Amino acid sequence: MLPENMWGQLPDRSARGIAAEIRRLVSMGLLSEGTRLPTVRVVAQELGISPTTVSEAWQSLSRAGIVASHGRNGTVVLGIPDPILGPRRYRRVTQGGGQFALDLSSGTPDPSLLPDMQAALLRAATRVERGDGASMTYVDSAVLPELHGVLLRRWPFVPGALTVVDGAMDALDRISAVVVNRGDRVVVEAACFPPLLDLLEQSGADVIGVAGDAEGISPDSLSAALDANPVALFLQPRAQNPTGVSMTPGRAKQLCEILKPSAAVVIEDDHSGDIASAPVVSLGTGMPDRVVHILGFSKSHGPDLRLAAIGGAAAIVHAVATRRMLGPGWSSRLLQGVLADLLTDRAAIASVAKARAAYALRRSVVVDALTTHGIDARADDGINVWIAVERESDALLALAARGIGASPGSPFTVDASQPEHIRITVAGILGTAAEIEPIVAEIAYALRSERTQPWQRPS
Ligand SMILES: Cc1ncc(COP(=O)(O)O)c(C=O)c1O
């Protein structure tokens, strides 16, 4: 049976909007399996749009396995396909790893720029031996008290609650499990972290991408997205992966004002933390009860520490911590002790500052050299460079032929019609400016050859 007044006040009458609405109705059980959808002509008339638009929506739903077209017998609802979709975008980004002479696809930090962990590990282990520091019991607080103190002092706003989990991705997973339900609308940056898109797809959320500029999310684009009553906005405040943009304090203030009348909560993924050159910025200073801020330590202190902190809206942070008591309970307090040590040790602090400066230098050398060679590249902050290309597949192939691995841009994008890009990680380009330049010239040559016919190539 079709629901009464099926289209309601459907604000977005594009093919995408119609497909998203049908997906939502199916996932909420309002359009059940076997229901025959109205014909393209009837829907077009009802919505006052072209039959081609409806037909495009029906085709995209069919490709997603949500409906099946039976020719003259109409289009029938199949249901939402098995949610075991897995990290399909993430797999596309990482699949080349290991097979290139120079692999710039990884998005991981340069191991030689991570602080030396040996002394911190020894000190943490000694504290455990002595019976202070890390604990052996199940009932102690999930966050090691000395780490809690360090985190509170550096948090960008006064958090209602604070906890520690196993990395920024774990934080996104656990927070989205609390905040997002099947069929909910969720706003993300139009180009963002592929595993977040995989995760939201698996949650059955209807994802809306918002555009950005050099200062962060575009206010107009966010205002328009809020018309769809999303439950959440996921954003990266600094060193946005993949574009490298860090949000300005002025933009954070503007976004806060736009968000205030809505009900959406904000999840900020500050995944690059201390290696970002821009100062920390958060919407939590304007609306602490609606923001959950994630601070990652993988890029600055090591991916295998597997630690990130979550702080902000008490209801959400408590829900994450409480649910986790039915799983691992807490993140290793031994490793939390190592992190607390590294965050307060002068040598480790200096080492992270050195890494921050080294990444900034590599970014500017790489972007300047690419620009000189006529390639449109940006990397305001962080460890990645986002490069505009004519055709992603040709660019990847041209680089692969020279033994260079890069990430395809499409897994990062919400909407396949966005301009094509590839991403390279500067963490993998080692050496002085003089040593880096020839490598970048090789990349630029590969990318230019991608758009040049063989007979037009410079000799
Ligand atoms: C935007 C973003 N969020 C989260 C993560 C995952 O961080 P972690 O290693 O702390 O899980 C990354 C890793 O590259 C990232 O780029």
The ligand as a MOL file (V3000), in Angstrom:
LIG
                    3D

  0  0  0     0  0            999 V3000
M  V30 BEGIN CTAB
M  V30 COUNTS 16 16 0 0 0
M  V30 BEGIN ATOM
M  V30 1 C 38.9820 12.9050 8.6180 0
M  V30 2 C 39.4910 11.7150 9.3310 0
M  V30 3 N 38.8020 11.2290 10.3710 0
M  V30 4 C 39.2190 10.1330 11.0350 0
M  V30 5 C 40.3660 9.4880 10.6810 0
M  V30 6 C 40.7680 8.2540 11.4320 0
M  V30 7 O 41.6170 8.5730 12.4760 0
M  V30 8 P 42.0950 7.4680 13.5060 0
M  V30 9 O 43.3310 6.8450 12.9320 0
M  V30 10 O 42.3710 8.2490 14.7520 0
M  V30 11 O 41.0010 6.4840 13.6800 0
M  V30 12 C 41.1380 9.9600 9.6110 0
M  V30 13 C 42.3630 9.2660 9.1990 0
M  V30 14 O 43.0000 9.5990 8.2230 0
M  V30 15 C 40.6750 11.0990 8.9120 0
M  V30 16 O 41.3480 11.5870 7.8630 0
M  V30 END ATOM
M  V30 BEGIN BOND
M  V30 1 1 1 2
M  V30 2 1 2 3
M  V30 3 2 2 15
M  V30 4 2 3 4
M  V30 5 1 4 5
M  V30 6 1 5 6
M  V30 7 2 5 12
M  V30 8 1 6 7
M  V30 9 1 7 8
M  V30 10 2 8 9
M  V30 11 1 8 10
M  V30 12 1 8 11
M  V30 13 1 12 13
M  V30 14 1 12 15
M  V30 15 2 13 14
M  V30 16 1 15 16
M  V30 END BOND
M  V30 END CTAB
M  END
